[in-house]
Amino acid sequence: MESVWQFWKKGFESWEQATAKLLETWLKSPAVLEPTAAMLTQALKWKKHVDETVNGAWARMGLPTRREQERMLHVLNQIQSRLVDLEEKLEDALDRPPNGVDGGDRVGGGSGEAR
């Protein structure tokens, strides 16, 4: 005898297949696509209008817009990266002895003789 779970699962799978076929046909229909596209177009136009209004309000208050903040953050990240590179180069330069030094503590050969 079939379990209740197996019976329910078979029923669900047949419902899912029938529904998928119907939805696929319906969603490809111009009767659905055209109004949906028009609504999406209007929603995007409204969003653009709202974004422009908000950006204008920020600008009137003398505050940077999101795009300006993102640009500034990008520049700051570039500066920080350059600073890290320069710090590494400075550390390397300080760790290396200058040219012509034999590794002693004194410049000029480290023989201890006064010149």
WORALIN-V464851 format. One record per backbone hydrogen bond with DSSP energy under -0.5 kcal/mol. NH is the residue of the N-H (numbers start at 1). CO is the residue of the C=O. Records with the same first field share a line. If there is no record, write none. Layout:
BEGIN
NH=CO + CO
END
This chain:
BEGIN
7=3
8=4
9=5
10=6
11=7
12=8
13=9
14=10
15=11
16=12
17=13
18=14
19=15
20=16
21=17
22=18
23=19
24=20
25=21
26=22
27=23
28=24
29=26
32=29
33=29
34=30
36=32
37=33
38=34
39=35
40=36
41=37
42=38
43=39
44=40
45=41
46=42
47=43
48=44
49=45
50=46
51=47
52=48
53=49
54=50
55=51
56=52
57=53
58=54
59=55
60=56
61=57
62=59
63=58
69=65
70=66
71=67
72=68
73=69
74=70
75=71
76=72
77=73
78=74
79=75
80=76
81=77
82=78
83=79
84=80
85=81
86=82
87=83
88=84
89=85
90=86
91=87
92=88
93=89
94=90
95=91
96=92
101=98
END
